[in-house]
Amino acid sequence: MTDPDTIRSIIGIIGNVISFGLFLSPVPTFIKIWKQKAVEQFSPIPYLATLLNCMLWVFYGLPIVHPNSILVVTINSTGLILEGIYLTIFFLYSPCKLRIKVLMYLAAEIAFVAAVVAVVLTTAHTHDLRSLIVGILCVIFGTCMYASPLAVMKLVIQTRSVKYMPFTLSLAGFLNGVCWTTYALIRFDIFITIPNGLGALFGLIQLVLYAIYFRATPQDQPAGEVELPSKTLEV
């Protein structure tokens, strides 16, 4: 009989691969920014939000907070690096005022995470308490990120078109949510289960909407630029 921990590790590795693909989804946007040497109307908020989410999940997965969560650390560390690259490109091609805003947001995020780390390590002296504090924060920010496609789903219903909701991104989001929810349920972890369970639900709704409105979408419509936060881990 296969050991549950082995199954969990295999599912976690698959989740890492899917999440990595989702982290790469903004690449076309940044290629466009790099070629045009301008950020145009793109917003840095999705990438700043993802960066914060990744930092919190990396801290959550460390052995000093929540042991046996190395796969949570690996994928979110990767996300941290990629979001840092995206924000660097965004900063380079932004006007001065926007650069200042990006730096202010970034400084606030780093200060917030530093405060969380300091408070948790100095006041919480057990893994359970540390996991509880950091886990609640991860659930809050992770749920907000997984809810981000709601605006696009509303647009699909209003326009009766899936132009701005690519099928592959919706499918990957759904599989990512299912994968990490399964991972969390094998060795029950409510903090990973909640945001990823919601991610799977929202992904399923997107796929249903795609099935409903795909035929109503004019076939000559060009694919739209979809600016959504990269899914973190997602976790």
C-alpha positions in Angstrom: 0.0 0.0 0.0 1.4 3.4 -1.0 2.4 5.6 1.9 0.1 8.8 2.2 3.2 11.0 2.5 4.5 9.6 -0.8 1.2 10.4 -2.5 1.2 13.8 -1.0 4.7 14.5 -2.2 3.8 13.4 -5.8 0.7 15.6 -5.8 2.8 18.5 -4.4 5.3 18.1 -7.2 2.6 18.1 -9.8 1.2 21.2 -8.1 4.6 22.8 -8.3 4.7 22.3 -12.0 1.2 23.7 -12.6 1.8 26.6 -10.3 5.1 27.4 -12.1 3.1 27.6 -15.4 0.7 30.0 -13.8 3.5 32.1 -12.5 4.8 32.4 -16.1 1.4 33.5 -17.4 2.3 37.3 -17.2 5.3 36.8 -19.5 3.6 38.0 -22.7 2.5 41.2 -20.9 6.1 41.9 -19.9 7.5 41.1 -23.3 5.1 43.7 -24.7 6.2 46.2 -22.0 9.9 45.5 -22.8 9.4 45.9 -26.6 7.4 49.1 -26.3 9.6 50.5 -23.5 6.4 51.6 -21.6 3.9 50.1 -19.2 1.0 51.9 -20.8 -2.2 51.2 -18.8 -0.9 48.0 -17.0 -1.1 48.1 -13.2 1.6 46.9 -10.9 -0.9 45.9 -8.2 -1.4 42.3 -9.3 2.3 41.6 -9.2 2.8 43.4 -5.9 -0.1 41.4 -4.4 1.4 38.1 -5.7 4.8 39.1 -4.3 3.3 39.6 -0.8 1.3 36.4 -1.0 4.5 34.4 -2.0 6.5 36.0 0.9 3.9 34.9 3.4 3.6 31.4 2.0 7.4 31.0 2.0 7.4 31.9 5.7 4.5 29.6 6.4 6.3 26.7 4.8 9.6 27.1 6.7 10.4 24.3 9.3 10.4 26.9 12.1 6.7 27.7 11.4 5.1 24.6 9.7 7.4 21.6 9.3 7.1 19.2 6.4 6.0 21.8 3.9 9.1 22.1 1.7 7.0 21.9 -1.5 5.1 25.0 -0.4 8.4 26.8 0.0 9.9 25.7 -3.3 7.0 26.9 -5.5 6.5 30.2 -3.7 10.2 30.9 -3.7 10.1 30.5 -7.4 7.1 32.8 -7.6 9.0 35.3 -5.4 11.9 35.4 -7.9 9.6 35.7 -11.0 7.5 38.4 -9.4 10.7 40.3 -8.5 11.7 40.1 -12.2 8.3 41.3 -13.4 8.3 44.3 -11.0 11.9 45.2 -12.0 10.9 45.4 -15.6 7.7 47.3 -14.6 9.9 49.7 -12.6 12.4 50.3 -15.4 9.7 51.3 -17.9 7.4 53.3 -15.6 7.1 57.1 -15.4 8.6 58.7 -12.3 5.4 59.0 -10.3 4.5 55.4 -10.8 8.0 54.3 -9.9 7.6 56.1 -6.5 4.3 54.4 -5.9 5.7 51.0 -6.7 8.6 51.6 -4.3 6.2 52.8 -1.6 4.0 49.7 -2.0 7.1 47.4 -2.0 8.5 49.1 1.1 5.2 48.7 2.9 5.0 45.0 2.0 8.6 44.3 3.1 7.9 46.1 6.4 4.7 44.2 6.9 6.3 40.8 6.3 9.3 41.8 8.5 6.9 42.7 11.3 5.0 39.4 10.9 8.2 37.5 11.1 9.4 39.4 14.1 6.1 39.1 16.0 5.6 35.4 15.2 9.2 34.3 16.1 9.3 36.3 19.4 5.8 35.8 20.7 4.7 32.4 19.4 6.9 29.6 20.7 5.1 26.5 19.3 4.7 25.3 15.7 0.9 25.2 16.1 0.6 28.8 17.2 3.1 30.0 14.5 1.2 28.0 11.9 -2.1 29.5 13.1 -1.0 33.1 13.0 0.8 32.9 9.6 -1.8 30.5 8.2 -4.6 33.0 8.9 -2.8 35.7 7.0 -2.1 33.4 4.1 -5.8 32.5 3.9 -6.8 36.1 3.9 -4.4 37.2 1.1 -4.6 33.9 -0.8 -8.4 34.1 -0.9 -8.3 37.7 -2.1 -6.0 36.6 -4.9 -8.1 33.6 -5.9 -11.2 35.8 -6.0 -9.5 38.1 -8.5 -11.0 36.4 -11.6 -14.5 37.4 -10.4 -14.2 40.6 -12.3 -13.4 38.7 -15.5 -16.2 36.3 -14.9 -18.6 39.2 -14.5 -17.3 40.7 -17.8 -17.9 37.3 -19.6 -21.5 37.3 -18.5 -22.0 41.0 -19.4 -20.5 40.7 -22.8 -21.5 37.1 -23.5 -17.9 36.6 -24.7 -14.9 34.6 -23.5 -12.4 36.9 -25.2 -10.8 38.0 -21.9 -10.9 34.6 -20.2 -8.4 32.3 -21.9 -9.4 28.6 -21.6 -5.9 27.4 -20.8 -5.5 29.8 -17.9 -8.9 28.9 -16.5 -8.1 25.2 -16.8 -4.7 25.6 -15.2 -6.2 27.6 -12.4 -8.8 24.9 -11.8 -6.2 22.0 -11.8 -3.9 24.0 -9.6 -6.7 24.5 -7.0 -7.7 20.8 -7.1 -4.1 19.7 -6.8 -3.2 21.8 -3.8 -6.5 21.1 -2.1 -5.9 17.3 -2.4 -2.3 17.9 -1.1 -3.7 19.7 1.9 -6.4 17.1 2.6 -4.0 14.1 2.7 -2.3 15.6 5.8 -5.1 18.0 6.7 -4.0 21.6 6.5 -6.9 24.0 6.7 -4.8 27.0 5.7 -3.9 25.5 2.4 -7.3 23.9 1.9 -9.4 27.1 2.1 -7.8 29.3 -0.5 -7.1 26.5 -2.9 -10.6 25.0 -2.4 -12.0 28.4 -3.4 -9.5 28.5 -6.3 -10.8 25.1 -7.6 -14.4 26.4 -7.2 -13.7 29.6 -9.1 -11.8 27.7 -11.8 -14.7 25.3 -12.3 -17.1 28.3 -12.6 -14.8 29.8 -15.3 -14.8 26.5 -17.2 -18.6 26.4 -17.0 -18.9 30.0 -18.3 -16.4 29.2 -21.1 -18.6 26.2 -22.2 -21.7 28.4 -22.1 -20.4 31.5 -23.9 -17.7 30.0 -26.2 -20.1 29.7 -29.2 -21.4 33.2 -28.6 -17.9 34.7 -28.9 -17.2 36.0 -32.5 -14.5 33.8 -33.9 -12.6 36.7 -35.4 -12.2 38.5 -32.1 -8.5 38.8 -31.3 -7.3 37.4 -28.0 -7.4 40.0 -25.3 -4.7 41.0 -22.9 -5.8 39.6 -19.6 -4.1 41.3 -16.6 -4.7 39.1 -13.6 -2.5 38.3 -10.7 -0.3 35.2 -11.2 -1.8 32.4 -9.3 -0.1 31.6 -6.2 0.0 29.1 -4.0 -1.2 30.4 -5.1 -0.6 28.3 -2.8 
